[in-house]
Amino acid sequence: MVWTLSARDFVMGIVVGVVGSALLAGAVAFTVLRASAAYSLGHWKLNLKTPLDTMWMNLGFWRDEDGKPVLRFDEACLGLLREMLKSAGLLDRGSDAGPVSVLDLGFGCGDQTLALARLLEPKSSHLFRYVGLTLNRSQLRTAERRIRRELASPPRGATSLALTLECFQLFCADAAKPASWSTDVRDAVLGLGGGGGGGATFGHRWLLALDCLYHFSPSRKPVFRFAAGRLDANLAAFDLILNSQASWRDTLLVRLVGLLMSCPLRTFLTEDRYRADMVECGYDPKSITIRDVSDDVFAGVADYLERQEEALSLYGISIAGFKLAGRLFGWFDRSRVVKAVIVVGRTTSGQPLTPLTGGG
């Protein structure tokens, strides 16, 4: 008897063999995992309380107002926002503080937005407008849920906000490229500076960028130029800059590190270059301050990441890529090839950097 094997039979045999092997491997893996999971620590996921209390993400300011070390990540992140606003003269504005509008770049998952609103202490919805831009759609959705939830029912111990949902507009857009913004995004941003009569109401306008500008491609200049020229907005930012005394070897290494961080090759600028770019984009050179806060940033976040890795390892959890980031920030702290800075500047129109009072 002659057995003829057709091409179709041959292919079907391969398919059946592959599928069968995959099913067998899956069954074995499931059995092994089921047996081991019964006595492992993987059920930590079932004990996690949601929604999460905080989802902060920045390098943090690891010293409190009394000069004592900060140990908690959420407190350090809030502290960095507070320190940035303090440098800009936006804290403790007084009971007669005027209206303020904010364009916030890279706003995260809602913590930064709500904390900003609480720190600025607007007395009513008529005195505050906020537009936030992010590239991350998941973070956008998380922030929207968080804001809706807290405006409807503030968490225990949190200050109730005298604001409505209409005060906040969040968008998924590339903040580094204003020319790419949709009509809705552009209209919302320009509305902060006077579109539809907004300029008469919101005379004090700010561009805020907390720990995000070094990721901007091709550079920071397009959004600086737009904010100063089209919006007439003062600037308050936390950023990383290159130490002008860095050796060429360290400079080259930092450039390569920047590429690994998905940053433009020359994202880390010297202070002089940073100032020159701001002036070129429309900021008053006499108003620009660049404050070195490296002592209160790099060591703190590096130590925290090390402690967190050790603490989570007891439950079989790793902080993964953040562990490498911790080593990088430790090197920044030791070498100071890169400095952590708070940048404040005002436009040439002369908007005040001191605490705002009056009706704008």
C-alpha positions in Angstrom: 0.0 0.0 0.0 1.4 3.4 -1.0 0.8 6.3 1.3 0.8 9.6 -0.6 1.4 12.7 1.6 0.0 15.9 0.0 1.2 19.4 0.8 -2.0 20.2 2.5 -1.7 17.2 4.8 1.9 18.2 5.6 0.9 21.7 6.5 -2.0 20.5 8.6 0.3 18.2 10.5 2.7 21.0 11.3 -0.2 23.2 12.5 -1.7 20.4 14.6 1.7 19.7 16.1 2.4 23.3 17.0 -1.0 23.9 18.5 -0.9 20.7 20.4 2.5 21.4 21.8 1.4 24.9 22.8 -1.7 23.6 24.6 0.4 20.9 26.4 3.0 23.5 27.4 0.2 25.9 28.6 -1.5 23.1 30.6 1.8 22.2 32.3 2.6 25.9 33.0 -0.9 26.5 34.4 -0.6 23.4 36.7 2.9 24.5 38.0 1.8 28.1 38.5 -1.4 27.1 40.2 0.5 24.8 42.6 3.2 27.4 43.4 0.8 30.4 43.5 -1.2 28.8 46.3 1.7 29.4 48.7 3.4 32.4 47.1 3.0 36.1 47.6 1.2 36.9 44.4 -2.0 37.6 46.1 -0.7 41.0 47.2 -2.6 42.2 44.1 -5.9 41.2 45.8 -5.1 43.2 48.9 -4.3 46.4 47.0 -6.9 49.1 47.7 -8.2 51.0 44.7 -8.5 53.7 43.6 -4.9 54.3 44.6 -4.5 57.2 47.1 -1.7 58.8 45.0 0.0 58.4 41.6 2.6 61.1 41.8 5.7 61.0 39.5 8.5 63.4 39.7 12.0 63.5 41.3 10.8 65.0 44.5 12.1 67.6 46.9 13.4 65.6 49.9 13.5 68.2 52.6 10.5 69.7 54.3 9.9 73.3 55.3 11.6 72.8 58.6 14.7 71.4 56.9 14.0 67.8 58.0 14.4 64.9 55.5 11.3 63.7 53.7 10.9 59.9 53.6 7.7 59.4 51.6 7.5 59.6 47.8 4.2 61.4 47.6 5.3 64.0 50.2 8.5 64.7 48.3 6.7 65.0 44.9 4.2 67.5 46.5 7.1 69.3 48.0 8.8 69.8 44.7 5.6 71.3 43.3 5.3 73.6 46.3 9.0 74.6 46.0 8.5 75.5 42.4 5.4 77.6 43.1 7.2 79.3 46.1 10.1 80.3 43.8 7.5 81.8 41.4 5.8 83.8 44.1 2.6 81.9 43.7 2.1 80.7 47.3 0.4 82.6 50.1 -1.1 85.0 47.6 -3.5 86.5 50.2 -7.3 86.7 50.5 -7.5 89.3 47.7 -5.5 87.3 45.2 -6.4 87.9 41.6 -7.5 85.4 39.0 -4.8 83.1 37.5 -4.8 80.7 34.6 -2.3 77.9 34.1 -1.0 75.8 31.1 0.4 72.7 32.8 2.7 70.5 30.7 3.0 66.8 31.6 0.4 66.9 34.4 0.6 63.2 35.4 -2.4 61.3 36.9 -4.3 64.1 38.6 -2.3 64.5 41.9 -0.3 67.5 40.5 -3.4 69.1 39.0 -5.4 68.9 42.3 -2.5 69.9 44.5 -1.8 72.9 42.3 -5.4 74.1 42.6 -5.3 73.7 46.4 -2.0 75.5 46.7 -3.1 78.4 44.6 -6.3 78.6 46.7 -8.7 80.2 44.2 -11.8 81.6 46.0 -14.2 80.7 43.2 -14.4 79.1 39.8 -14.3 82.5 38.2 -10.7 83.0 39.5 -9.0 79.9 38.1 -8.6 78.2 34.7 -6.4 75.2 34.0 -5.4 73.5 30.8 -3.2 70.4 31.0 -1.4 68.6 28.2 0.1 65.1 28.3 1.3 62.6 25.7 0.1 59.7 27.7 -3.6 58.8 27.1 -3.7 56.4 30.1 -2.6 59.1 32.4 -5.1 61.5 30.9 -8.0 59.1 31.7 -6.7 58.5 35.2 -6.4 62.2 35.9 -9.9 62.8 34.5 -11.4 60.2 36.8 -9.4 61.5 39.8 -10.5 65.1 39.3 -14.2 64.2 38.8 -14.1 62.0 41.9 -12.5 64.6 44.2 -14.6 67.5 43.0 -17.7 65.4 43.8 -16.4 64.1 47.1 -13.1 65.3 48.5 -11.1 62.5 50.4 -11.0 62.7 54.2 -8.6 65.4 55.4 -8.3 67.1 52.0 -9.2 70.7 51.4 -12.5 71.1 49.6 -12.1 73.0 46.3 -14.4 75.9 45.4 -14.1 74.9 41.8 -16.2 73.2 39.1 -15.2 70.6 36.5 -15.4 73.4 33.9 -12.3 75.0 35.4 -10.2 72.0 34.2 -9.5 71.1 30.6 -7.2 68.1 30.0 -5.9 67.0 26.6 -3.7 64.4 25.0 -1.3 66.4 22.9 2.4 66.9 22.2 3.3 70.0 24.4 6.7 70.3 22.7 5.1 70.9 19.3 2.4 73.7 19.5 2.1 73.5 15.7 0.7 70.0 16.0 -2.1 70.9 18.4 -5.7 70.3 17.3 -8.1 73.2 17.0 -9.7 72.2 20.3 -6.4 72.2 22.1 -5.2 75.5 20.6 -8.5 77.2 21.4 -8.4 76.0 25.0 -4.8 77.2 25.5 -5.4 80.6 23.9 -8.5 80.9 26.0 -6.2 81.2 29.0 -4.7 84.3 27.6 -7.7 86.2 26.4 -9.7 84.2 23.8 -13.3 85.2 24.1 -12.6 87.9 26.6 -10.5 85.7 28.8 -7.5 88.1 28.8 -9.5 90.7 30.7 -10.4 88.2 33.4 -7.2 86.1 33.6 -4.5 88.7 33.5 -2.0 86.5 35.3 -1.0 83.5 33.1 1.6 80.8 33.8 3.3 78.1 31.9 4.1 75.3 34.4 6.4 72.4 33.6 7.3 70.1 36.5 10.0 67.6 35.7 9.2 67.0 32.0 11.0 69.6 29.8 14.2 67.5 29.2 12.0 65.0 27.3 10.8 67.7 24.8 11.7 67.1 21.2 13.1 68.8 19.2 13.7 71.2 22.1 12.0 73.4 24.8 12.0 76.4 22.5 8.7 75.9 20.5 6.5 75.8 23.6 8.5 78.6 25.3 8.1 80.8 22.2 4.4 80.0 22.0 3.8 80.7 25.7 5.7 83.9 25.8 4.6 85.2 22.3 1.0 84.0 22.0 -0.1 83.5 25.6 2.1 86.1 27.3 2.6 83.5 30.1 5.2 83.6 32.8 7.3 80.4 33.3 7.8 78.2 36.3 9.6 74.9 35.8 11.7 72.2 37.3 14.3 70.9 34.9 17.7 69.3 34.6 20.7 71.2 33.1 24.3 70.4 32.2 27.0 71.6 34.6 29.2 74.0 32.6 32.3 72.6 34.3 31.6 69.0 33.2 34.4 67.3 31.3 34.0 66.3 27.7 33.9 62.7 28.8 31.1 63.3 31.3 29.3 65.5 28.8 29.4 62.7 26.2 28.2 60.1 28.7 25.3 62.4 29.7 24.3 62.8 26.1 24.2 59.0 25.7 22.2 58.7 29.0 19.8 61.2 27.6 19.2 59.1 24.5 18.5 56.1 26.7 16.0 58.2 28.5 14.3 58.9 25.1 15.5 62.6 25.3 17.0 64.6 22.4 20.8 64.3 22.1 21.4 67.9 23.4 18.5 68.1 25.8 20.8 69.0 28.8 21.8 72.6 28.3 24.2 74.7 30.3 22.7 77.5 32.4 24.0 80.2 30.0 22.5 78.4 27.0 19.2 77.9 28.9 19.0 81.6 29.7 19.8 82.5 26.1 17.0 80.3 24.8 14.5 81.8 27.2 15.5 85.3 26.1 15.3 84.3 22.4 11.8 83.0 23.0 10.5 86.3 24.7 11.4 86.2 28.4 12.9 89.2 30.1 16.6 88.4 30.9 16.5 90.4 34.1 13.6 88.3 35.4 15.1 84.9 34.9 16.2 82.9 37.9 17.7 79.4 37.8 18.0 78.0 41.3 20.1 74.9 41.9 18.2 72.4 44.2 20.4 69.4 43.5 21.2 68.9 47.2 17.5 68.3 47.9 16.7 66.2 44.9 19.2 63.6 43.7 20.3 61.9 46.9 16.8 61.8 48.2 15.2 60.1 45.2 18.2 57.7 44.9 17.9 56.7 48.5 14.2 56.3 48.3 14.4 54.0 45.3 16.9 51.8 47.1 14.7 51.6 50.2 11.6 50.8 48.1 13.4 48.0 46.2 14.5 46.5 49.5 11.0 46.8 51.0 9.2 45.4 48.0 11.6 42.5 47.6 10.3 41.0 50.8 7.0 40.4 48.8 8.7 39.2 45.7 8.2 42.5 43.9 10.8 44.5 42.0 10.8 48.2 41.0 12.5 47.0 37.8 13.7 49.9 35.6 13.4 52.4 38.5 16.3 50.6 40.1 18.6 51.6 37.3 17.2 55.2 37.5 18.1 55.3 41.1 21.7 54.5 40.3 21.7 57.2 37.6 20.4 59.8 40.1 23.0 58.7 42.6 25.7 59.4 39.9 24.1 62.8 39.3 24.4 63.5 43.0 28.0 62.5 43.3 29.3 64.0 40.1 27.0 67.0 39.6 27.5 66.7 35.9 23.8 67.4 35.7 22.1 69.8 38.1 18.4 69.9 39.2 17.1 73.4 39.0 13.9 75.5 39.4 13.5 78.0 36.6 11.3 81.1 36.8 11.0 83.8 34.2 8.5 86.5 33.2 7.6 87.8 29.8 8.8 91.2 28.5 5.3 92.6 29.1 6.2 92.8 32.8 3.8 90.4 34.5 4.7 90.3 38.2 6.5 87.4 39.7 5.6 88.5 43.3 2.4 87.2 44.9 -0.6 88.3 42.9 -3.2 90.7 44.4 -6.0 92.7 43.0 -8.4 91.9 40.2 -5.8 91.3 37.5 
